[in-house]
Amino acid sequence: MTWNEMQPLLGQGTVDTLYMVLWATVVSVLGGLPLGLLLVLTDKGGLLRNTAVNKAVGVLVNIGRSLPFIILLIALIPFTKLVVGTFIGPTAMIVPLAIGAIPFFARLVETAVREVDHGLVEAVQSMGGSIPTIIRKVLLPQALPSLVSAVTTTVIVLIGYSAMAGAVGGEGLGSKAITYGYQRFDTTFMLVTIVILIVIVSVVQLIGDGVVRLLARRGRTAS
């Protein structure tokens, strides 16, 4: 296959991959952030200590994290079809991508929030701060650099997931690599696809690291 033939295929594959990863990331953050906060707040010594809720959420998150994505992808086909109306195409793949990433991101959020100095929480509590205030004014701002790093890691994981989604009609670069690289024994097409994925991951990591450093410098200046 010539470069002129590869260009439109790779271009569309890249657009589909970015589309899937972007929206899956948005849903993962919206779903994983409250779950991660709940794991911290309902734990021993937490502001909403509740052992039953903590264990239930923990089990749910652990089950979600333990399932291999390719199995989850296939198992969710009926649910995906119910939500989107189809189980193939980039829009349909957002459903399993997000569901697979939510528990992963939730654990990263939990780790990030646990790193916040408990003394700051106690200080706001002593001044009559409510739980929503503590979350909004202390936990999230103090954990922000780590949360940005967690989002970066999640995006990179989703890029890998999106490539696997190509095996079951997910479109994107993974689908193009399978259809035009593997099935047609086109090594050049496969290598170019891999290079594009590496470039995307590298750019995401570079941007994420840059934002984390910027937030860290601002935090030191403010303190």
GROMACS elastic network, one bead per residue, 0.5 to 0.9 nm:
[ bonds ]
;  ai    aj funct       b0    kb
    1     4     6  0.82741   500
    1     5     6  0.62218   500
    1     6     6  0.67002   500
    1   186     6  0.75049   500
    1   188     6  0.82632   500
    1   189     6  0.76371   500
    2     5     6  0.52406   500
    2     6     6  0.62911   500
    2     7     6  0.87905   500
    3     7     6  0.60248   500
    3   189     6  0.89458   500
    4     7     6  0.54358   500
    4     8     6  0.76233   500
    5     8     6  0.66718   500
    5     9     6  0.73354   500
    6     9     6  0.53612   500
    6    10     6  0.59823   500
    6    11     6  0.83748   500
    6   189     6  0.72330   500
    7    10     6  0.52363   500
    7    11     6  0.58636   500
    7    12     6  0.85243   500
    8    12     6  0.60573   500
    8    13     6  0.83754   500
    9    12     6  0.53461   500
    9    13     6  0.60447   500
    9    14     6  0.85785   500
    9   173     6  0.87053   500
    9   176     6  0.71253   500
   10    14     6  0.60011   500
   10    15     6  0.85655   500
   10   172     6  0.85714   500
   10   173     6  0.68657   500
   10   176     6  0.73322   500
   10   189     6  0.88439   500
   10   192     6  0.85659   500
   10   193     6  0.72256   500
   10   196     6  0.86701   500
   11    14     6  0.51948   500
   11    15     6  0.62907   500
   11    16     6  0.86854   500
   11   173     6  0.89041   500
   12    15     6  0.50956   500
   12    16     6  0.61217   500
   12    17     6  0.85347   500
   12   172     6  0.72726   500
   12   173     6  0.82218   500
   13    16     6  0.51608   500
   13    17     6  0.61001   500
   13    18     6  0.86385   500
   13   171     6  0.67551   500
   13   174     6  0.78558   500
   13   175     6  0.77483   500
   13   176     6  0.64684   500
   14    17     6  0.50906   500
   14    18     6  0.61567   500
   14    19     6  0.84919   500
   14   172     6  0.61085   500
   14   173     6  0.58489   500
   14   196     6  0.80027   500
   14   197     6  0.85090   500
   15    18     6  0.52485   500
   15    19     6  0.60612   500
   15    20     6  0.86493   500
   15   172     6  0.72583   500
   15   173     6  0.87219   500
   16    19     6  0.50372   500
   16    20     6  0.61573   500
   16    21     6  0.85610   500
   16    89     6  0.88062   500
   16    90     6  0.60527   500
   16    91     6  0.88366   500
   16   170     6  0.88566   500
   16   171     6  0.66519   500
   16   173     6  0.75833   500
   17    20     6  0.52458   500
   17    21     6  0.60949   500
   17    22     6  0.84480   500
   17    90     6  0.75752   500
   17   159     6  0.73101   500
   17   162     6  0.65455   500
   17   163     6  0.79174   500
   17   171     6  0.76345   500
   17   173     6  0.62295   500
   17   174     6  0.82704   500
   18    21     6  0.51473   500
   18    22     6  0.58434   500
   18    23     6  0.85898   500
   18   159     6  0.81954   500
   18   172     6  0.81818   500
   18   200     6  0.89733   500
   19    22     6  0.52898   500
   19    23     6  0.63869   500
   19    24     6  0.84458   500
   19    90     6  0.73890   500
   19    91     6  0.81907   500
   19    94     6  0.87624   500
   19   172     6  0.88657   500
   20    23     6  0.56589   500
   20    24     6  0.59585   500
   20    25     6  0.84199   500
   20    90     6  0.57921   500
   20    91     6  0.67083   500
   20    92     6  0.88384   500
   20    93     6  0.68168   500
   20    94     6  0.54972   500
   20    97     6  0.79812   500
   20   158     6  0.86114   500
   20   159     6  0.86648   500
   20   162     6  0.71880   500
   20   172     6  0.81636   500
   21    24     6  0.51079   500
   21    25     6  0.58860   500
   21    26     6  0.86040   500
   21    94     6  0.74965   500
   21    97     6  0.78972   500
   21    98     6  0.87681   500
   21   155     6  0.67186   500
   21   156     6  0.88485   500
   21   158     6  0.59168   500
   21   159     6  0.62491   500
   21   161     6  0.89056   500
   21   162     6  0.70916   500
   22    25     6  0.52114   500
   22    26     6  0.64111   500
   22    27     6  0.89093   500
   22    94     6  0.89664   500
   22   155     6  0.79481   500
   23    26     6  0.50199   500
   23    27     6  0.62956   500
   23    28     6  0.84498   500
   23    91     6  0.89027   500
   23    94     6  0.66373   500
   23    98     6  0.81390   500
   24    27     6  0.52089   500
   24    28     6  0.59379   500
   24    29     6  0.85603   500
   24    93     6  0.85645   500
   24    94     6  0.51710   500
   24    95     6  0.72988   500
   24    96     6  0.85651   500
   24    97     6  0.58579   500
   24    99     6  0.84097   500
   24   101     6  0.79553   500
   24   155     6  0.86177   500
   24   158     6  0.76403   500
   25    29     6  0.60681   500
   25    30     6  0.85239   500
   25    94     6  0.89679   500
   25    97     6  0.85180   500
   25    98     6  0.67732   500
   25   101     6  0.79316   500
   25   102     6  0.87553   500
   25   151     6  0.77473   500
   25   154     6  0.72877   500
   25   155     6  0.62902   500
   25   158     6  0.75956   500
   26    29     6  0.53202   500
   26    30     6  0.62442   500
   26    31     6  0.86174   500
   26    98     6  0.83184   500
   27    30     6  0.50857   500
   27    31     6  0.60093   500
   27    32     6  0.82081   500
   27    94     6  0.86474   500
   27    95     6  0.88530   500
   27    98     6  0.59113   500
   27    99     6  0.84406   500
   27   101     6  0.89692   500
   27   102     6  0.77920   500
   28    31     6  0.51434   500
   28    32     6  0.54934   500
   28    33     6  0.79767   500
   28    97     6  0.85042   500
   28    98     6  0.51691   500
   28    99     6  0.72198   500
   28   100     6  0.84869   500
   28   101     6  0.58469   500
   28   103     6  0.82807   500
   28   104     6  0.87921   500
   28   105     6  0.68703   500
   28   106     6  0.85326   500
   28   154     6  0.84395   500
   29    32     6  0.50993   500
   29    33     6  0.55381   500
   29    34     6  0.85611   500
   29    98     6  0.89288   500
   29   101     6  0.88331   500
   29   102     6  0.70547   500
   29   105     6  0.70502   500
   29   106     6  0.82522   500
   29   151     6  0.75086   500
   30    33     6  0.59102   500
   30    34     6  0.72583   500
   30   102     6  0.84572   500
   31    34     6  0.62828   500
   31    35     6  0.66985   500
   31    98     6  0.85998   500
   31    99     6  0.87395   500
   31   102     6  0.58975   500
   31   103     6  0.84711   500
   31   105     6  0.86773   500
   31   106     6  0.79292   500
   32    35     6  0.50930   500
   32    36     6  0.59897   500
   32    37     6  0.85551   500
   32   101     6  0.80581   500
   32   103     6  0.62026   500
   32   104     6  0.77417   500
   32   105     6  0.53739   500
   32   107     6  0.80438   500
   32   108     6  0.88169   500
   32   109     6  0.74332   500
   33    36     6  0.52072   500
   33    37     6  0.62124   500
   33    38     6  0.85533   500
   33   102     6  0.84076   500
   33   105     6  0.73455   500
   33   106     6  0.58589   500
   33   109     6  0.61893   500
   33   110     6  0.84442   500
   34    37     6  0.50297   500
   34    38     6  0.59617   500
   34    39     6  0.85919   500
   34   106     6  0.77138   500
   34   109     6  0.87449   500
   35    38     6  0.50115   500
   35    39     6  0.62720   500
   35    40     6  0.88689   500
   35    57     6  0.74123   500
   35    61     6  0.84438   500
   35   102     6  0.85169   500
   35   103     6  0.79892   500
   35   105     6  0.89803   500
   35   106     6  0.56099   500
   35   107     6  0.83995   500
   35   109     6  0.83009   500
   35   110     6  0.82621   500
   36    39     6  0.51602   500
   36    40     6  0.66212   500
   36    41     6  0.87871   500
   36   103     6  0.84588   500
   36   105     6  0.77295   500
   36   107     6  0.59298   500
   36   108     6  0.74082   500
   36   111     6  0.82146   500
   36   113     6  0.81119   500
   37    40     6  0.52378   500
   37    41     6  0.60320   500
   37    42     6  0.84906   500
   37   106     6  0.79406   500
   37   109     6  0.69501   500
   37   110     6  0.61685   500
   37   113     6  0.72408   500
   37   135     6  0.85301   500
   37   139     6  0.89602   500
   38    41     6  0.50552   500
   38    42     6  0.58221   500
   38    43     6  0.82057   500
   38    48     6  0.82930   500
   38    53     6  0.85692   500
   38    54     6  0.73650   500
   38    57     6  0.79383   500
   38   110     6  0.83328   500
   39    42     6  0.56725   500
   39    43     6  0.61664   500
   39    46     6  0.89655   500
   39    53     6  0.84696   500
   39    54     6  0.57012   500
   39    55     6  0.85099   500
   39    57     6  0.68628   500
   39    58     6  0.69326   500
   39   106     6  0.84180   500
   39   107     6  0.84596   500
   39   110     6  0.64294   500
   40    43     6  0.53484   500
   40    44     6  0.84088   500
   40    45     6  0.89131   500
   40    46     6  0.62695   500
   40    47     6  0.84421   500
   40    48     6  0.86892   500
   40    49     6  0.87685   500
   40    54     6  0.82307   500
   40   110     6  0.60406   500
   40   111     6  0.86685   500
   40   113     6  0.72834   500
   40   114     6  0.68516   500
   41    44     6  0.82771   500
   41    45     6  0.80301   500
   41    47     6  0.51657   500
   41    48     6  0.50836   500
   41    49     6  0.62801   500
   41    50     6  0.84049   500
   41    54     6  0.84852   500
   42    45     6  0.80015   500
   42    46     6  0.53836   500
   42    47     6  0.67761   500
   42    51     6  0.66480   500
   42    52     6  0.87112   500
   42    53     6  0.68423   500
   42    54     6  0.53624   500
   43    46     6  0.51211   500
   43    47     6  0.82657   500
   43    48     6  0.75961   500
   43    49     6  0.53558   500
   43    50     6  0.65696   500
   43    51     6  0.65337   500
   43    53     6  0.88135   500
   43    54     6  0.59606   500
   43    55     6  0.86648   500
   44    47     6  0.87851   500
   44    48     6  0.89081   500
   44    49     6  0.58377   500
   44    50     6  0.77684   500
   44    51     6  0.74596   500
   45    48     6  0.83419   500
   45    49     6  0.64050   500
   46    50     6  0.83995   500
   47   131     6  0.71620   500
   48   131     6  0.85461   500
   49    53     6  0.86646   500
   49    54     6  0.80526   500
   50    53     6  0.55467   500
   50    54     6  0.60883   500
   50    55     6  0.86374   500
   51    54     6  0.50602   500
   51    55     6  0.60490   500
   51    56     6  0.84869   500
   52    55     6  0.53051   500
   52    56     6  0.61229   500
   52    57     6  0.86219   500
   53    56     6  0.50811   500
   53    57     6  0.60634   500
   53    58     6  0.83506   500
   54    57     6  0.53048   500
   54    58     6  0.59513   500
   54    59     6  0.85662   500
   55    59     6  0.60339   500
   55    60     6  0.85115   500
   56    59     6  0.52546   500
   56    60     6  0.62410   500
   56    61     6  0.86796   500
   57    60     6  0.50660   500
   57    61     6  0.61316   500
   57    62     6  0.85276   500
   58    61     6  0.51643   500
   58    62     6  0.60416   500
   58    63     6  0.85661   500
   59    62     6  0.50528   500
   59    63     6  0.60847   500
   59    64     6  0.85688   500
   60    63     6  0.52799   500
   60    64     6  0.62947   500
   60    65     6  0.87278   500
   60   103     6  0.79889   500
   61    64     6  0.51157   500
   61    65     6  0.61836   500
   61    66     6  0.86425   500
   61   102     6  0.82312   500
   61   104     6  0.76364   500
   61   106     6  0.74884   500
   61   107     6  0.77278   500
   62    65     6  0.50960   500
   62    66     6  0.60667   500
   62    67     6  0.88758   500
   62   103     6  0.72565   500
   62   104     6  0.87460   500
   62   107     6  0.89596   500
   63    66     6  0.52185   500
   63    67     6  0.65832   500
   63   103     6  0.84596   500
   64    67     6  0.58423   500
   64    68     6  0.89523   500
   64    72     6  0.87790   500
   64    99     6  0.79222   500
   64   100     6  0.65657   500
   64   101     6  0.84252   500
   64   102     6  0.81260   500
   64   103     6  0.57225   500
   64   104     6  0.78156   500
   65    68     6  0.79240   500
   65    69     6  0.89435   500
   65   100     6  0.72191   500
   65   101     6  0.80366   500
   65   102     6  0.87094   500
   65   103     6  0.58219   500
   65   104     6  0.59114   500
   66    69     6  0.89560   500
   67    70     6  0.84819   500
   67    71     6  0.69003   500
   67    72     6  0.63221   500
   67   100     6  0.82726   500
   68    71     6  0.55081   500
   68    72     6  0.63257   500
   68    73     6  0.86685   500
   68   100     6  0.88015   500
   69    73     6  0.58876   500
   69    74     6  0.86380   500
   69    96     6  0.82986   500
   69    97     6  0.82688   500
   69   100     6  0.65574   500
   69   161     6  0.69692   500
   69   164     6  0.80789   500
   69   165     6  0.87245   500
   70    74     6  0.64594   500
   70    75     6  0.86768   500
   70   161     6  0.82683   500
   70   164     6  0.68353   500
   70   165     6  0.73846   500
   70   167     6  0.87195   500
   70   168     6  0.89527   500
   71    74     6  0.52999   500
   71    75     6  0.60766   500
   71    76     6  0.85617   500
   72    76     6  0.59892   500
   72    77     6  0.87257   500
   72    96     6  0.70672   500
   72    99     6  0.87538   500
   72   100     6  0.72943   500
   73    76     6  0.54313   500
   73    77     6  0.66702   500
   73    93     6  0.82885   500
   73    95     6  0.89714   500
   73    96     6  0.56067   500
   73    97     6  0.78638   500
   73   100     6  0.83646   500
   73   165     6  0.73591   500
   73   168     6  0.83037   500
   74    77     6  0.54065   500
   74    78     6  0.86496   500
   74    96     6  0.88131   500
   74   168     6  0.80153   500
   75    78     6  0.74359   500
   75    79     6  0.83602   500
   76    79     6  0.51780   500
   76    80     6  0.58847   500
   76    81     6  0.84759   500
   76    87     6  0.88112   500
   76    95     6  0.83553   500
   76    96     6  0.65191   500
   77    80     6  0.50443   500
   77    81     6  0.60822   500
   77    82     6  0.85462   500
   77    86     6  0.84754   500
   77    87     6  0.57593   500
   77    88     6  0.89343   500
   77    96     6  0.83403   500
   78    81     6  0.51580   500
   78    82     6  0.61942   500
   78    83     6  0.87672   500
   78    86     6  0.88608   500
   78    87     6  0.76925   500
   79    83     6  0.62110   500
   79    84     6  0.85615   500
   79    87     6  0.86298   500
   79    95     6  0.85521   500
   80    83     6  0.51632   500
   80    84     6  0.58874   500
   80    85     6  0.72855   500
   80    86     6  0.67642   500
   80    87     6  0.56245   500
   80    88     6  0.89982   500
   80    92     6  0.62892   500
   80    93     6  0.78927   500
   80    94     6  0.88756   500
   80    95     6  0.60854   500
   80    96     6  0.72499   500
   81    84     6  0.53618   500
   81    87     6  0.50172   500
   81    88     6  0.86019   500
   81    92     6  0.75309   500
   82    85     6  0.55700   500
   82    86     6  0.75123   500
   82    87     6  0.87510   500
   83    86     6  0.80857   500
   83    92     6  0.83919   500
   83    95     6  0.80972   500
   84    87     6  0.74139   500
   84    91     6  0.75751   500
   84    92     6  0.59602   500
   84    95     6  0.82819   500
   85    92     6  0.80460   500
   86    89     6  0.78901   500
   86    91     6  0.88481   500
   86    92     6  0.62740   500
   87    91     6  0.86722   500
   87    92     6  0.52245   500
   87    93     6  0.71710   500
   87   168     6  0.87575   500
   87   169     6  0.79375   500
   87   170     6  0.83046   500
   88    91     6  0.78473   500
   88    92     6  0.56303   500
   88    93     6  0.69189   500
   88   168     6  0.72516   500
   88   170     6  0.55950   500
   88   171     6  0.79030   500
   89    92     6  0.55088   500
   89    93     6  0.64807   500
   89   166     6  0.89952   500
   89   169     6  0.60126   500
   89   171     6  0.56461   500
   89   172     6  0.86395   500
   90    93     6  0.51605   500
   90    94     6  0.67215   500
   90   162     6  0.89792   500
   90   165     6  0.89761   500
   90   169     6  0.83299   500
   90   170     6  0.53366   500
   90   171     6  0.57754   500
   90   172     6  0.70583   500
   91    94     6  0.54989   500
   91    95     6  0.77869   500
   91   170     6  0.83514   500
   92    95     6  0.60022   500
   92    96     6  0.79386   500
   92   170     6  0.74636   500
   93    96     6  0.57473   500
   93    97     6  0.60828   500
   93    98     6  0.85196   500
   93   162     6  0.77949   500
   93   165     6  0.69076   500
   93   169     6  0.85674   500
   93   170     6  0.57241   500
   93   171     6  0.86383   500
   94    97     6  0.50684   500
   94    98     6  0.58955   500
   94    99     6  0.84613   500
   94   162     6  0.88526   500
   95    98     6  0.54102   500
   95    99     6  0.62167   500
   95   100     6  0.85586   500
   96    99     6  0.50158   500
   96   100     6  0.58509   500
   96   101     6  0.84184   500
   96   165     6  0.89071   500
   97   100     6  0.52135   500
   97   101     6  0.61864   500
   97   102     6  0.86777   500
   97   158     6  0.67285   500
   97   161     6  0.67760   500
   97   162     6  0.71720   500
   97   165     6  0.83120   500
   98   101     6  0.50864   500
   98   102     6  0.59477   500
   98   158     6  0.83464   500
   99   102     6  0.54475   500
   99   103     6  0.75655   500
  100   103     6  0.68096   500
  100   104     6  0.73460   500
  100   158     6  0.87272   500
  100   161     6  0.86602   500
  101   104     6  0.50764   500
  101   105     6  0.60448   500
  101   106     6  0.84610   500
  101   154     6  0.69292   500
  101   155     6  0.89954   500
  101   157     6  0.79352   500
  101   158     6  0.70924   500
  102   105     6  0.52178   500
  102   106     6  0.60102   500
  102   107     6  0.88166   500
  102   154     6  0.89918   500
  103   107     6  0.64003   500
  103   108     6  0.87801   500
  104   107     6  0.55626   500
  104   108     6  0.66646   500
  104   109     6  0.89203   500
  104   154     6  0.74820   500
  105   108     6  0.50256   500
  105   109     6  0.61518   500
  105   110     6  0.85913   500
  105   150     6  0.67723   500
  105   151     6  0.73440   500
  105   153     6  0.85647   500
  105   154     6  0.63167   500
  106   109     6  0.50411   500
  106   110     6  0.61696   500
  106   111     6  0.87285   500
  107   111     6  0.62744   500
  107   112     6  0.86319   500
  108   111     6  0.51620   500
  108   112     6  0.61916   500
  108   113     6  0.86750   500
  108   146     6  0.84962   500
  108   147     6  0.75932   500
  108   149     6  0.89914   500
  108   150     6  0.57494   500
  108   151     6  0.86274   500
  108   154     6  0.88894   500
  109   112     6  0.50366   500
  109   113     6  0.60796   500
  109   114     6  0.84887   500
  109   143     6  0.85954   500
  109   146     6  0.80753   500
  109   147     6  0.62689   500
  109   150     6  0.69638   500
  110   113     6  0.53311   500
  110   114     6  0.61389   500
  110   115     6  0.88395   500
  111   114     6  0.52638   500
  111   115     6  0.66358   500
  111   146     6  0.86065   500
  112   115     6  0.54662   500
  112   116     6  0.73811   500
  112   143     6  0.56671   500
  112   144     6  0.81763   500
  112   145     6  0.86007   500
  112   146     6  0.53869   500
  112   147     6  0.62101   500
  112   150     6  0.80567   500
  113   116     6  0.55611   500
  113   139     6  0.61823   500
  113   140     6  0.73376   500
  113   142     6  0.80528   500
  113   143     6  0.55806   500
  113   144     6  0.88373   500
  113   146     6  0.82771   500
  113   147     6  0.82854   500
  114   117     6  0.80537   500
  114   118     6  0.84736   500
  114   139     6  0.87789   500
  114   143     6  0.85083   500
  115   118     6  0.84510   500
  115   142     6  0.87294   500
  115   143     6  0.72453   500
  115   146     6  0.88679   500
  116   119     6  0.86464   500
  116   120     6  0.79265   500
  116   121     6  0.83840   500
  116   138     6  0.81644   500
  116   139     6  0.64598   500
  116   140     6  0.89401   500
  116   142     6  0.61387   500
  116   143     6  0.62292   500
  117   120     6  0.56992   500
  117   121     6  0.71911   500
  117   139     6  0.88539   500
  117   142     6  0.83821   500
  118   121     6  0.50941   500
  118   122     6  0.62984   500
  118   123     6  0.86370   500
  119   122     6  0.50503   500
  119   123     6  0.60950   500
  119   124     6  0.87455   500
  120   123     6  0.50384   500
  120   124     6  0.63971   500
  120   125     6  0.85562   500
  120   138     6  0.70444   500
  120   139     6  0.88549   500
  121   124     6  0.53578   500
  121   125     6  0.61187   500
  121   126     6  0.86496   500
  121   134     6  0.65414   500
  121   135     6  0.89258   500
  121   138     6  0.66350   500
  121   139     6  0.76966   500
  122   126     6  0.60378   500
  122   127     6  0.86759   500
  123   126     6  0.51917   500
  123   127     6  0.65602   500
  123   129     6  0.87710   500
  124   127     6  0.51783   500
  124   128     6  0.66562   500
  124   129     6  0.52894   500
  124   130     6  0.83630   500
  124   133     6  0.84724   500
  124   134     6  0.66928   500
  124   137     6  0.88244   500
  124   138     6  0.80772   500
  125   128     6  0.51986   500
  125   130     6  0.70218   500
  125   131     6  0.82455   500
  125   134     6  0.75126   500
  126   129     6  0.71857   500
  129   132     6  0.81898   500
  129   133     6  0.58230   500
  129   134     6  0.62954   500
  130   133     6  0.51118   500
  130   134     6  0.62086   500
  130   135     6  0.86835   500
  131   134     6  0.50288   500
  131   135     6  0.61847   500
  131   136     6  0.85444   500
  132   135     6  0.50996   500
  132   136     6  0.60355   500
  132   137     6  0.83578   500
  133   136     6  0.50513   500
  133   137     6  0.56178   500
  133   138     6  0.76876   500
  134   137     6  0.52744   500
  134   138     6  0.51578   500
  134   139     6  0.63645   500
  134   140     6  0.85967   500
  135   138     6  0.56783   500
  135   140     6  0.59344   500
  135   141     6  0.84647   500
  136   139     6  0.65441   500
  136   140     6  0.58494   500
  136   141     6  0.71775   500
  137   140     6  0.68483   500
  137   141     6  0.63336   500
  137   142     6  0.83623   500
  138   141     6  0.56281   500
  138   142     6  0.58090   500
  138   143     6  0.82540   500
  139   142     6  0.54601   500
  139   143     6  0.59826   500
  139   144     6  0.83641   500
  140   143     6  0.51723   500
  140   144     6  0.57474   500
  140   147     6  0.82217   500
  141   144     6  0.50886   500
  141   145     6  0.83706   500
  142   145     6  0.76632   500
  142   146     6  0.86842   500
  142   219     6  0.83848   500
  143   146     6  0.54489   500
  143   147     6  0.60006   500
  143   148     6  0.87047   500
  144   148     6  0.60915   500
  144   149     6  0.85413   500
  144   212     6  0.82905   500
  144   215     6  0.76459   500
  145   148     6  0.51936   500
  145   149     6  0.63235   500
  145   150     6  0.86518   500
  145   211     6  0.77879   500
  145   213     6  0.78168   500
  145   214     6  0.86843   500
  145   215     6  0.59262   500
  145   216     6  0.64935   500
  146   150     6  0.61193   500
  146   151     6  0.86852   500
  146   212     6  0.74621   500
  147   151     6  0.62086   500
  147   152     6  0.85877   500
  147   212     6  0.89113   500
  148   151     6  0.50453   500
  148   152     6  0.62256   500
  148   153     6  0.86742   500
  148   208     6  0.66986   500
  148   209     6  0.85385   500
  148   211     6  0.74207   500
  148   212     6  0.64117   500
  149   152     6  0.50218   500
  149   153     6  0.62471   500
  149   154     6  0.85986   500
  149   205     6  0.88576   500
  149   208     6  0.62813   500
  149   209     6  0.71324   500
  149   211     6  0.86081   500
  149   212     6  0.66475   500
  150   153     6  0.51232   500
  150   154     6  0.61259   500
  150   155     6  0.86426   500
  151   155     6  0.61321   500
  151   156     6  0.86700   500
  151   208     6  0.80827   500
  152   155     6  0.51975   500
  152   156     6  0.63893   500
  152   157     6  0.87399   500
  152   204     6  0.67279   500
  152   205     6  0.63588   500
  152   207     6  0.84129   500
  152   208     6  0.54932   500
  152   209     6  0.81988   500
  153   156     6  0.52104   500
  153   157     6  0.62658   500
  153   158     6  0.86533   500
  153   204     6  0.89880   500
  153   205     6  0.78821   500
  153   208     6  0.86685   500
  154   157     6  0.50273   500
  154   158     6  0.60877   500
  154   159     6  0.86417   500
  155   159     6  0.62564   500
  155   160     6  0.88232   500
  155   201     6  0.84119   500
  155   204     6  0.76532   500
  156   159     6  0.51148   500
  156   160     6  0.66212   500
  156   161     6  0.87732   500
  156   200     6  0.87450   500
  156   201     6  0.59402   500
  156   204     6  0.73182   500
  156   205     6  0.77928   500
  157   160     6  0.52012   500
  157   161     6  0.62449   500
  157   162     6  0.86615   500
  158   162     6  0.59124   500
  158   163     6  0.85284   500
  159   162     6  0.50882   500
  159   163     6  0.64452   500
  159   164     6  0.89222   500
  159   197     6  0.78216   500
  159   200     6  0.85060   500
  159   201     6  0.75295   500
  160   163     6  0.52415   500
  160   164     6  0.66266   500
  160   165     6  0.88165   500
  160   174     6  0.88010   500
  160   197     6  0.86490   500
  161   164     6  0.51187   500
  161   165     6  0.62106   500
  161   166     6  0.89602   500
  162   166     6  0.66828   500
  162   170     6  0.74133   500
  162   171     6  0.85293   500
  162   172     6  0.71664   500
  162   173     6  0.80774   500
  162   174     6  0.68082   500
  163   166     6  0.54509   500
  163   167     6  0.77982   500
  163   170     6  0.82879   500
  163   171     6  0.85721   500
  163   172     6  0.70038   500
  163   173     6  0.62534   500
  163   175     6  0.69726   500
  163   177     6  0.86384   500
  163   197     6  0.89141   500
  164   167     6  0.57289   500
  164   168     6  0.80261   500
  164   170     6  0.82863   500
  164   174     6  0.62191   500
  164   175     6  0.81196   500
  165   168     6  0.57511   500
  165   169     6  0.68297   500
  165   171     6  0.74704   500
  165   172     6  0.82911   500
  165   174     6  0.69660   500
  165   175     6  0.74736   500
  166   169     6  0.53229   500
  166   171     6  0.52112   500
  166   172     6  0.64241   500
  166   173     6  0.73308   500
  166   176     6  0.75133   500
  166   177     6  0.83266   500
  166   178     6  0.73750   500
  167   170     6  0.69304   500
  167   171     6  0.84650   500
  167   174     6  0.71766   500
  167   175     6  0.61142   500
  167   178     6  0.71409   500
  168   171     6  0.84319   500
  168   175     6  0.81293   500
  169   175     6  0.68372   500
  170   174     6  0.79935   500
  170   175     6  0.65351   500
  171   174     6  0.68640   500
  171   176     6  0.69624   500
  172   175     6  0.55082   500
  172   176     6  0.64752   500
  172   177     6  0.87788   500
  173   176     6  0.50120   500
  173   177     6  0.60070   500
  173   178     6  0.85925   500
  173   193     6  0.65007   500
  173   194     6  0.86688   500
  173   196     6  0.85594   500
  173   197     6  0.78184   500
  174   177     6  0.51280   500
  174   178     6  0.62866   500
  174   179     6  0.86412   500
  174   193     6  0.80613   500
  175   178     6  0.51942   500
  175   179     6  0.60447   500
  175   180     6  0.83440   500
  176   179     6  0.51555   500
  176   180     6  0.56406   500
  176   181     6  0.70862   500
  176   189     6  0.87720   500
  176   190     6  0.85676   500
  176   193     6  0.80184   500
  177   180     6  0.55942   500
  177   182     6  0.63192   500
  177   183     6  0.85344   500
  177   189     6  0.70256   500
  177   190     6  0.54332   500
  177   191     6  0.87763   500
  177   193     6  0.63097   500
  177   194     6  0.83470   500
  178   181     6  0.54904   500
  178   183     6  0.60357   500
  178   184     6  0.84718   500
  178   190     6  0.81061   500
  179   182     6  0.62411   500
  179   183     6  0.53693   500
  179   184     6  0.69401   500
  180   183     6  0.60833   500
  180   184     6  0.54457   500
  180   185     6  0.75710   500
  180   186     6  0.65905   500
  180   189     6  0.69215   500
  180   190     6  0.77233   500
  181   184     6  0.56331   500
  181   185     6  0.55716   500
  181   187     6  0.60314   500
  181   188     6  0.75330   500
  181   189     6  0.52764   500
  181   191     6  0.83622   500
  181   193     6  0.85573   500
  182   185     6  0.50386   500
  182   186     6  0.65257   500
  182   187     6  0.75766   500
  182   189     6  0.88189   500
  182   190     6  0.70509   500
  183   186     6  0.78874   500
  184   187     6  0.87433   500
  185   188     6  0.89422   500
  185   189     6  0.88791   500
  185   190     6  0.86088   500
  186   189     6  0.55014   500
  186   190     6  0.64490   500
  186   191     6  0.88538   500
  187   190     6  0.50594   500
  187   191     6  0.61333   500
  187   192     6  0.86378   500
  188   191     6  0.51474   500
  188   192     6  0.61885   500
  188   193     6  0.86020   500
  189   192     6  0.52069   500
  189   193     6  0.62092   500
  189   194     6  0.87109   500
  190   193     6  0.51549   500
  190   194     6  0.63050   500
  190   195     6  0.87322   500
  191   194     6  0.50706   500
  191   195     6  0.61990   500
  191   196     6  0.87050   500
  192   195     6  0.50438   500
  192   196     6  0.62560   500
  192   197     6  0.87160   500
  193   196     6  0.51753   500
  193   197     6  0.63275   500
  193   198     6  0.86928   500
  194   197     6  0.51397   500
  194   198     6  0.61831   500
  194   199     6  0.86247   500
  195   198     6  0.50488   500
  195   199     6  0.61476   500
  195   200     6  0.86599   500
  196   199     6  0.50498   500
  196   200     6  0.61979   500
  196   201     6  0.86524   500
  197   200     6  0.51137   500
  197   201     6  0.61914   500
  197   202     6  0.85278   500
  198   201     6  0.51713   500
  198   202     6  0.60344   500
  198   203     6  0.85761   500
  199   202     6  0.50458   500
  199   203     6  0.60984   500
  199   204     6  0.85796   500
  200   203     6  0.52082   500
  200   204     6  0.61924   500
  200   205     6  0.86132   500
  201   204     6  0.51462   500
  201   205     6  0.61242   500
  201   206     6  0.85303   500
  202   205     6  0.51174   500
  202   206     6  0.60258   500
  202   207     6  0.86072   500
  203   206     6  0.50056   500
  203   207     6  0.61359   500
  203   208     6  0.84834   500
  204   207     6  0.52542   500
  204   208     6  0.60584   500
  204   209     6  0.85498   500
  205   208     6  0.50686   500
  205   209     6  0.59966   500
  205   210     6  0.84327   500
  206   209     6  0.52671   500
  206   210     6  0.61222   500
  206   211     6  0.87281   500
  207   210     6  0.50782   500
  207   211     6  0.62646   500
  207   212     6  0.86826   500
  208   211     6  0.52427   500
  208   212     6  0.62383   500
  208   213     6  0.87082   500
  209   212     6  0.50941   500
  209   213     6  0.61939   500
  209   214     6  0.86101   500
  210   213     6  0.52258   500
  210   214     6  0.62116   500
  210   215     6  0.87024   500
  211   214     6  0.50444   500
  211   215     6  0.61656   500
  211   216     6  0.85329   500
  212   215     6  0.51784   500
  212   216     6  0.60754   500
  212   217     6  0.86484   500
  213   216     6  0.50177   500
  213   217     6  0.61767   500
  213   218     6  0.86261   500
  214   217     6  0.52294   500
  214   218     6  0.62806   500
  214   219     6  0.86247   500
  215   218     6  0.50752   500
  215   219     6  0.60849   500
  215   220     6  0.86853   500
  216   219     6  0.50189   500
  216   220     6  0.62983   500
  216   221     6  0.86609   500
  217   220     6  0.51712   500
  217   221     6  0.61871   500
  217   222     6  0.86082   500
  218   221     6  0.50169   500
  218   222     6  0.60524   500
  218   223     6  0.85603   500
  219   222     6  0.51450   500
  219   223     6  0.62094   500
  220   223     6  0.51819   500
